[in-house]
């Protein structure tokens, strides 16, 4: 199940910062129509850190009802408190999700042994599969390869979203984990190389904007069609970089709004909408990826 192009979906909001369920439905339809392999709801890109858990449950339930099993849906359940993550997992387990994305405990900076205990305690309260999520640039802690190998022996810990951007880390993980342990890139800029070197897919921010292209990139790279994969990735590198010119998901929401896919580019504080000075470089990246903003807006409004 955990292979190909998964989108780290944004959570659309109106001008007051409330969840925009109409735009959410439109986004999910966009991915169902454009070859996305799976949806990740309420991760970093979904602004889970500023959305009350009751609202997270409602969003995830709405997505599951719309998708109806057409593609898998996994939900973020992480916390820097093990007991809180356990309670979140129990509540989410009642929904029609296909698994969990569980981030390393942020801010606390636990030891590696503490993270083994943390993830195993969460895994013990669900039968659904769990993807570990290692993003040291966000959390302040690195889930080391040997620790991942230890956790991979837990029956329902089935893979990892590895967002260090290090191909050396991928090589290390491949050497320590079994072949059926899913290795997904969490770094768009290096994702093509990650898959060409044996990774199974990507959980992507860029896929919010260019789902069909990211799905094709995954198909090419995971079947070792290197020249074609590199050629396609070259057209996406601008997006990979510029969607992080400000904190994720600020640029992504701006682009989706310009594409007519969400009604507003609003975020919840402390995140704020894109600074106008950065608009031109994102537009340039969109053009390089052959995404025409006015064309899409006209298509959506007709």
N, C-alpha and C positions, 0 to 999 in steps of 0.2 A: 504493500500500500504506500509506503513512504519513499516515493521516487518521483522524478520529474519536477515540474514547475508548480510550486505552492506559493500562494500570495499571502504576504503578511498584510491583511486587509486593514485599511483605515476605518475609523468610526466617524461617519459624517455627522455634523452638528449644525444647528441653525444659528442665527445671529445672537441668540441668548445663551448658546452653549448647550442646549438640549439635544438629545439624540434625534437625528433626522431619519426616521424610519422609511420615508419615501425614497430618499437618496440611497439608503442602505439596500433596499430592494433592487433599485436600479443597478447598483454596483455588483450585487451578487448575480443578477441576470447577465451583466456584461462579462463576467468570468465564466458563467455557464455557456455562453455563446462563443467564447474565444479561447477554448482549449486549456484553461487552467486545470491542473490535476487535483488540487486540493486547496482548501481555505483554512487559514490560521486566524482565529478571531480572538481579540482582546490580548494581543501581544504588545510589544513596545510600540509598533506602528499604529496599533489601535488605541493608544493612549489609555491603556488600562490603569495606569498609576493615578489618573485623576477622575476615574469613573467609579461610582459607588458599586459595590459588588451586586446589589439587587438589580441595578441597571445592566450590569454585565450579563447576568443570567437572562434578562429579557432579550438583549441583543442576540446572544448566542442561540436562544430558543427560536427567535424569529428567523434567523438564518437557517437553522436546521429544518424548520417547517417549510421554508421556501425551497431548499435544496432537495429534500425528500430522497436522500441517498444517491443522487446522481453523481456527486463527487464527495469524497470524505471531508469532514469538518473536524478540526481539532481546536481546543480552547486553551488559552493561557490560564494556568492555575497556580503560578508561582507566588512566593512571598518570602521575605527574609525571616519570617517566623514559621518554624516548622508546624506548630499547632494550627496557625492560621491557614497554611497551605493545605493541611489535612482537611480542615473544615470546608475550604473552598472545593477541594477535590470531591468530597462527599456530596456536596450540593450539585456540582457540575455533572457528576456521574449519573444523576437522574435524568439528564437531558439526552437527546438523540445524537450525541457527539460520537466521534470515532476514536478519540484519544485526546492526549494532553501534551502541551508544550510547557515544560517546567524549567524555569530559569534558575540559575544558581542564586543562592541567598545574597542579596545585594546589601551593601553598606556595612554589614557585620564583619566581613572578611574572616569567615570561618577557616579552620584548618581543613585539609583534604579529608581526613577521617570524619570530621563533622559533616562534610557534604555527603559522604557515603551514608551516614546515619540519616541525614535529612531526606535524601532521595528515596532511600529504602523505606522510611516511615510513610512517605506519601504513596509509594507503589503498593504498600500493604493494604491500603483502604480501597483499592479499585482493581478490577480485572482488566480494565481497558489499557491499551498500550500507551507508554510514556516516551516522549522524545525529550532528552536532556537539552538544555539551551545554555551554551557557553558564550558569553559576550562580555569579556573583561573590560572593554572600553566603557561599558555602561555600569557594570556591577562592582568593579574594583576587585574582583577575584577571578582567578583562572582555574577552571576545572581541568586538571592535568590529565594527559593521555592515560597514564597508569590508573588513575582514579576512574576514568571512563571505562577502562577495561574491567575493573572490579565491579562496577555497577552493571555492566553489560551481562553479567552472570545472573542478575535478577530477572525472573521470567518475563515480566511485562515492561521492562526498560529495554526498548527495542532499537533505539538510535539516538542521534544527536544532531542538533543544529549547531554547527561549529562556525562561530562568527569572528574568529581571530584574523581571518584572511591569510593564514599561513598554510602554504602547501606542505611545508615540512611537518606541520601538525597532522595533516591528513595522512601523510606517509606513516607517521608514528601510530596513528589510530588504526590504520589498515593492518599494521604489523601485530597489533595487540588484540584486536577484536575479531570476532568470527565474521565470515563473509556475509552472513545474513543480518548483521548489525547495520542499520541504515545510517549512512553518512551524508548529511545534507549541508550544503554551504549556507552560511548566514551572511555572506559578504558578496554582494552582486558583482563588484569590480573584479574579483578573482574567481567567480563561480564557474566560468567556462573552463579555466585551467583545472579547477578543483574536480570537475566532472571528467575531464579528459584524463586525469590522473587516478580515476577510479571512484570518485564520489558518485552518489546515486541521484542527486538532484539539488534543488535550491529552495529555500524559503526566502522569497524575494520581495524587496520594496519596489524595484523597477516593474515587476509584474502588475502592480496597481495600474500603471500607465500603459504598458506594452505587453499584455498577457499573451497574445498570439506569438509575438516574437520570442518571448522568454520560453514558451512551450516548445517552439521550434529549436531554440538554442539547446534546450535540455535533450531533445530527441537526437540532435546531431552529436552533441558532446558525449552522451552516454552510449552511443553506438560507435564512438571513436572516429567520426567523420571530422577530423581535426581541421582541415583547410576550410571547410564550409562553416564549421563552428566559429573559428577565429574571424572569418569574414563577417558573419552576422554579429558577433560580439563587438566588433569594431564600430558598428553603427549604433550600438547600445552603450558604449563606454561613456559617452557624454551624459546620458541619463544616470548611469551607475554613480558617476561622480557628483553631478550637479543636484541630484535629489538629496544630497547630504551637504549642500552649501550652507544651509542652516540646519538646525536640529530636526531630525526625522520626527514626525511626518510633515513639517511645515511646507517644504517645497512640493511634496507629493500632493497635499491637499490643494495647494495653489494650482497645480497642473490639472488635477481632476476637475476643479471648478472651471478652469478655462476650457476644458474639453466638454463641458456641459454634463458631466456625469454626477456631480453633486451640486446642490443649490448654493452652498457657501463654503468658503475656505476657513471657516471659524475653527479655532482650537480652544482648549481650556487652559487658563492660566496655570502655571507661569509661561506656557508657550503662547506665542503671538503670531499673527499672520506674517507672511513673507515681506521682507523689506523690499520696496520697489527697485532698489539698486540691483537686485539679483534676478529680476524678471527676464532680462535680455538673454543671460547665459542659459537659463532653463529653456527659454523658447528656442535658442540655437540647438540645444541638445534634443529637444522634441523634433525639430526639423531634420536633424541628422538621423533620427530613428524613423523618419517618414511619418510622423504624427502631425497632422495639420489641424491646428486648433479651430479655426473658423469653420473648416469643413465639418468637423465633428459636431460643433455647436449647431450648425445649420441642419445637420442630419438628425440630431436629437430633438430639435425644436419643430421639425416639419411633420 
